[in-house]
Amino acid sequence: MKAMVLHKIGSPLVLEDIPEPTPGNGEIKIKIHVCGICRTDLHVLDGELDHPTFPIIPGHQIVGTVVELGVGVTRFSLGERVGVPWLGGSCGTCYYCLKERENLCDLAEYTGFRKNGGFAEYTIARADFSFPLPSNYPDLQVAPLLCAGLIGYRALHMTEGAKQIGFYGFGAAAHILVQIINGKGGEVFAFTKEKDIQGQVFAKKMGARWAGGENDVSPIPLDAAILFAPVGSHVPKALKNVKKGGIVVCAGIHMSDIPQFPYSLLWEERVVRSVANLTRKDGEEFLKLASQHSIHTQVTSYPLEKTNLALRDLRNGIFKGAAAILFES
């Protein structure tokens, strides 16, 4: 099969012909239709995540059909469409796994980082960490739900019912989550890069009540803020914009250092918290919710051999919304 392989940190992916994988016990072999690209893929390329596996096939928003079943698999059938997220497995026996918090398992496996992912024609995934997908979504539109959507959904949970929510960064996750918040009667205030006028226009188009620069003061005190941009200096800015008891959620898997800030910004019971990965419960709940609300995703597609270009365009903010690698049918 053809695959885009990462051999070392900082190098481009290499298009290679490698053997097709074979599923083991409890695994499924998937013919990939689409694989979304994600800022986490950039963190993998840049060596910003601990304990990677090399060589590795990145990509962790996988949509495809089951073409082979490993021993013991009853969750899926041949020909069924499935989705594979970032969290690809956990030990199942530790304190966190037994509490349905497998996202914190010390032995967790991550798709496209510690096990081969979706920038390839086929992949192997654990059946119990894969999801059936809503039938009302085409392949290209459902792919961003598997990471951008899921992480946004978990971040929203962390805001504890907030109604007026600030977004720092307005990319794949934000353009999905704004639709859910609006559907629940909430409002989004988007903070983008200072000169990103197109990004602010896009945010308003997708449903944000207000959009401005990352250094602007919110027009109203916010109940919460979610940081999608991996920029630590946004934390004190967000704290300034949330009201007493407000919550600031750091939704990225990696973030630059948070600068020193006065205790007065945190006082009055403001909270700063992080989101780590996702749980299977998140996936089941969110995919059902997305289907009910008919969440629209805006996706730019690239062929497999243009994966490096897609990642470069993501880094440079060339497209709005999400992007994905689209395989020929």
C-alpha positions in Angstrom: 0.0 0.0 0.0 1.0 3.6 -0.3 1.7 5.6 2.9 3.2 8.9 4.0 5.9 7.9 6.6 7.6 10.1 9.1 11.1 8.9 9.9 12.4 11.6 12.2 11.5 14.8 13.9 11.6 17.8 11.6 11.7 15.9 8.4 8.9 15.9 5.7 6.8 12.8 5.3 8.0 10.3 2.6 5.6 8.6 0.2 6.5 4.9 0.4 5.1 1.5 -0.8 4.9 -0.7 2.3 3.2 -4.0 3.1 -0.5 -3.9 4.0 -1.0 -4.5 7.7 -2.8 -7.5 9.2 -5.3 -7.2 12.1 -4.5 -9.0 15.4 -6.9 -10.1 18.1 -9.6 -7.5 18.7 -8.5 -5.4 15.7 -10.0 -4.4 12.4 -8.3 -3.6 9.1 -9.7 -0.5 7.5 -9.6 0.7 3.9 -9.2 4.5 4.3 -11.5 6.9 2.5 -10.5 10.1 4.3 -8.1 11.2 7.0 -8.4 14.6 8.6 -5.3 16.6 9.3 -4.9 18.3 12.7 -2.6 20.6 14.6 -1.6 17.6 16.7 0.0 16.2 13.5 2.2 19.3 13.5 3.2 18.7 17.1 4.2 15.2 16.1 6.3 16.5 13.2 7.9 19.2 15.4 8.8 16.8 18.3 6.7 18.6 20.8 5.1 15.4 22.2 6.8 12.9 24.4 7.8 9.3 23.5 7.0 9.1 19.8 7.4 5.9 17.7 9.5 6.0 14.5 9.0 5.4 11.7 5.4 6.3 12.0 2.4 6.9 9.7 0.7 10.0 11.2 -3.0 10.9 10.9 -5.8 10.3 13.4 -9.1 11.4 12.0 -9.7 8.3 10.0 -12.8 7.4 8.0 -13.0 4.1 6.1 -14.6 0.7 5.7 -13.8 -2.5 7.5 -12.2 -5.0 5.1 -10.9 -7.6 7.6 -11.8 -8.7 11.1 -9.3 -9.9 13.7 -10.1 -12.7 16.0 -12.9 -12.0 18.5 -14.3 -8.9 16.8 -18.1 -8.7 17.0 -18.5 -4.9 17.2 -18.3 -4.3 13.5 -19.1 -6.2 10.2 -17.2 -6.3 6.9 -18.1 -3.3 4.8 -19.2 -1.2 7.7 -18.0 2.4 7.8 -16.0 3.3 10.9 -14.1 6.2 12.4 -10.8 6.1 14.3 -9.8 8.9 16.7 -6.5 10.0 18.3 -7.0 7.7 21.4 -6.4 4.3 19.9 -6.2 2.1 23.0 -5.6 1.9 26.7 -4.7 -0.8 29.3 -8.3 -1.3 30.5 -7.3 -2.2 34.1 -5.8 0.9 35.7 -7.5 3.4 38.0 -8.3 5.8 35.2 -9.6 3.1 32.8 -11.9 1.6 35.4 -13.3 5.1 36.0 -14.1 5.6 32.2 -11.2 8.1 32.1 -9.0 6.1 29.8 -7.8 9.4 28.3 -5.5 9.6 31.3 -4.1 6.0 31.1 -0.3 5.8 31.4 -0.3 3.0 28.8 -2.6 4.8 26.3 -1.9 4.3 22.6 -2.3 7.2 20.2 -3.2 6.9 16.5 -0.6 8.3 14.2 1.9 8.9 17.0 2.6 5.6 18.8 0.7 3.4 16.3 0.4 3.8 12.6 -2.4 6.2 11.5 -4.4 7.3 8.5 -2.0 8.9 6.0 -2.1 5.5 4.2 -4.4 3.4 2.1 -5.0 0.9 4.9 -4.7 0.9 8.7 -5.3 -1.3 11.7 -7.3 -0.1 14.7 -8.7 -1.6 17.9 -12.4 -2.4 17.4 -13.3 -1.2 20.9 -11.7 2.2 20.3 -13.3 2.8 16.9 -16.7 4.3 16.3 -19.7 3.7 14.0 -20.4 6.9 12.1 -23.6 8.8 11.5 -25.0 7.9 8.1 -26.1 11.5 7.3 -22.4 12.6 6.9 -20.3 12.1 3.8 -16.8 10.8 4.4 -15.1 14.2 4.0 -17.4 16.1 6.3 -17.4 13.5 9.1 -13.6 13.2 9.4 -13.1 16.5 11.4 -15.6 15.4 14.0 -13.2 12.6 15.1 -10.7 15.0 16.7 -11.6 18.6 16.2 -15.2 17.9 17.1 -14.4 15.5 20.0 -11.8 17.7 21.6 -14.1 20.7 21.2 -17.0 18.8 22.8 -14.8 17.7 25.8 -13.6 21.3 26.2 -17.2 22.5 26.2 -18.0 20.1 29.0 -15.2 21.6 31.0 -16.9 25.0 30.9 -19.7 23.6 33.1 -22.7 25.0 31.2 -21.2 28.4 30.2 -23.4 30.4 27.8 -21.1 33.3 26.7 -17.8 31.6 25.7 -14.7 33.1 24.2 -12.6 31.2 21.6 -8.9 31.9 21.2 -8.1 30.6 17.7 -10.8 29.8 15.2 -9.9 26.7 13.2 -11.3 23.2 12.8 -12.5 22.6 16.3 -13.9 26.1 16.8 -16.0 26.1 13.6 -17.7 22.9 14.7 -18.2 23.9 18.4 -19.7 27.3 17.6 -22.6 25.5 15.9 -23.2 23.3 19.0 -23.1 26.3 21.4 -25.5 28.3 19.2 -27.8 25.3 19.0 -27.9 25.2 22.8 -28.7 29.0 23.0 -25.2 30.1 23.8 -23.0 32.7 22.2 -19.4 32.6 21.0 -16.9 35.5 21.0 -13.9 34.8 18.7 -10.4 36.1 19.3 -8.1 35.6 16.3 -4.6 36.8 15.3 -4.6 40.6 15.3 -4.5 41.1 11.5 -6.6 38.0 10.5 -9.6 39.8 9.2 -10.5 36.9 7.0 -10.5 34.7 10.1 -12.8 37.1 11.9 -15.2 37.2 9.0 -15.2 33.4 8.9 -15.9 33.2 12.6 -19.0 35.5 12.2 -20.1 33.5 9.1 -20.0 30.3 11.2 -22.1 31.9 14.0 -19.9 33.9 16.3 -21.7 36.9 17.9 -18.5 38.9 17.9 -14.9 38.5 16.5 -11.8 40.5 17.1 -8.1 40.3 17.7 -6.4 38.2 20.4 -5.5 41.3 22.4 -8.9 42.9 22.3 -11.2 43.2 25.4 -14.4 41.2 25.1 -17.5 43.4 24.7 -19.0 41.6 27.7 -17.6 39.6 30.6 -17.5 36.0 29.5 -18.6 32.9 31.4 -15.7 30.9 30.0 -13.0 30.8 27.4 -11.6 27.9 25.4 -8.0 28.2 24.0 -7.6 26.3 20.8 -4.5 28.2 19.7 -1.5 26.5 21.5 -0.3 29.9 22.8 0.4 30.1 26.5 0.3 34.0 26.6 -3.5 33.7 25.8 -4.1 32.3 29.3 -3.8 35.7 31.2 -5.6 37.4 28.3 -8.5 35.0 28.7 -8.6 35.4 32.5 -9.0 39.1 32.0 -12.0 38.5 29.9 -13.9 36.0 32.1 -16.2 37.1 34.9 -15.9 36.0 38.6 -16.0 32.2 38.8 -15.2 32.0 35.1 -13.3 29.1 33.5 -10.4 29.1 31.1 -10.0 25.8 29.2 -6.7 24.9 27.5 -7.8 22.5 24.7 -4.5 21.8 23.0 -2.3 18.7 23.5 0.7 21.1 23.5 1.0 24.7 24.4 3.9 27.2 24.7 4.7 28.3 28.3 2.2 30.3 30.2 3.8 33.6 31.3 3.9 34.8 34.8 0.7 36.8 35.7 -0.6 38.5 38.9 -2.8 36.4 41.2 -5.5 39.0 40.9 -6.3 37.6 37.5 -7.0 34.2 39.0 -8.7 35.4 42.2 -12.4 35.5 42.6 -12.6 31.7 41.9 -11.6 31.8 38.3 -10.3 28.5 37.1 -7.7 27.3 34.5 -7.9 23.7 33.4 -6.7 21.5 30.6 -8.3 18.9 28.3 -6.4 15.6 27.7 -7.3 13.5 24.7 -10.9 12.0 24.7 -12.8 9.1 26.1 -15.0 6.6 24.2 -18.0 8.0 26.0 -17.2 11.5 24.5 -17.1 9.9 21.1 -20.5 8.2 21.5 -22.2 11.2 22.9 -20.7 13.7 20.4 -21.3 11.8 17.3 -25.0 11.3 18.3 -25.2 15.1 19.0 -23.6 16.1 15.8 -26.0 13.9 13.8 -29.0 15.5 15.6 -27.8 19.1 15.1 -26.6 18.5 11.5 -23.2 20.1 12.2 -21.7 21.4 9.0 -17.9 21.1 8.5 -16.0 23.1 5.9 -13.2 20.9 4.6 -10.4 21.5 2.1 -9.2 18.2 0.6 -5.7 17.1 -0.6 -4.5 13.9 -2.2 -2.2 11.6 -0.3 0.9 12.7 -2.2 0.2 16.3 -1.2 0.1 15.6 2.6 3.2 17.7 3.3 1.6 20.6 1.5 -1.6 20.1 3.5 0.4 20.2 6.7 2.3 23.3 5.6 -1.0 25.0 4.7 -2.4 24.2 8.1 0.7 25.7 9.8 0.4 28.8 7.7 -3.3 29.2 8.1 -4.0 29.0 4.4 -7.5 27.4 4.6 -10.4 28.1 6.9 -12.2 25.4 8.8 -10.7 21.9 8.5 -8.7 19.9 5.9 -8.3 16.3 5.1 -6.5 13.8 2.9 -8.9 12.3 0.4 -8.3 8.9 -1.1 -9.5 7.8 -4.5 -12.4 5.5 -4.3 
